[in-house]
Amino acid sequence: MKALLSDSQYISYLYNFPKKGYLFTVTFKTVGMETILDNYQNPTGASSSIAEIEAIANICIDNDLWVLSDEAYYEIRYSHKPPISIASFPGMKERTVILYTFSKRFAMTGWRVGASIGPKKIVKHIAKLNINDESCTNHFIQCALASVMDKVDEDAKSILNKLKGRRDICVKLLNSIRGLSLLTPDSTFYLYLNVGELMENKNIKDLEKFRINALKNTGVAFCTRSHFGSLNTRQDENYIRLAYSGINSEAIKDGLISFKNWIEN
Ligand SMILES: Cc1ncc(COP(=O)(O)O)c(C=O)c1O
């Protein structure tokens, strides 16, 4: 693993989903002496297993790497499996900085309040940067957050239930479209799907053109693979990401039925 790290900035893991025959490449990137880890994952909605996180933890220990663990979606999980943080593995707490945002759990995206949790020697510098860059988190946002902190479970559970309902509507409707087949992700509020076959059906070669035509004809807006950085080896470009966070179930149904009609006609 050490050789791999010094030869390349990326380590790739191949996951085979035998049921559907998909092959996914999951990468984590090392920047200097840091590893940036994003589990529960945007844009794919994937969650890593204990064995996978443990393998990454071992690589970090062997190569003396710090980890920036982006845990924005730590609570946005729909199965009953307990959450995993890389910081909880032996030898990791002292080399991990958890980056957290209140955006997701409390549906307060854009309010810009979060936390970095890690060894004091690093976090004190992050605090200094934050104070000088943002001049502190503003007052009304701190008050809003304080007012919901004591009923965390109640509010967050109701948000999660709504999201789960929307996820299920999306997956069912999308899977009813000819040429689409997707698994139900266990976390985040994103769906990441390969639209290669749909593009062929519509005789559209370019993903950006597909995105714009879909928006104009159906009102459905989505990101494409190019919004998430450069392609990794053996990665297919024709992926789109749908988000079901800021939209109600009725609007989801309207949008996706319109998308289905556009694709199939
Ligand atoms: C993986 C991940 N980390 C961090 C963030 C940042 O969230 P915010 O800027 O709302 O605090 C996002 C937002 O989409 C995200 O998807």
The ligand as a Gaussian input file, in Angstrom:
#p B3LYP/6-31G(d) Opt

LIG

0 1
 C      -20.407000      15.695000       1.492000
 C      -20.754000      17.117000       1.855000
 N      -19.989000      17.757000       2.766000
 C      -20.240000      19.032000       3.111000
 C      -21.289000      19.731000       2.559000
 C      -21.454000      21.166000       2.983000
 O      -22.664000      21.476000       3.532000
 P      -22.976000      22.981000       3.966000
 O      -22.172000      23.883000       3.109000
 O      -24.442000      23.166000       3.714000
 O      -22.641000      23.088000       5.400000
 C      -22.100000      19.122000       1.605000
 C      -23.209000      19.852000       0.983000
 O      -23.841000      19.442000       0.034000
 C      -21.825000      17.769000       1.248000
 O      -22.577000      17.112000       0.342000

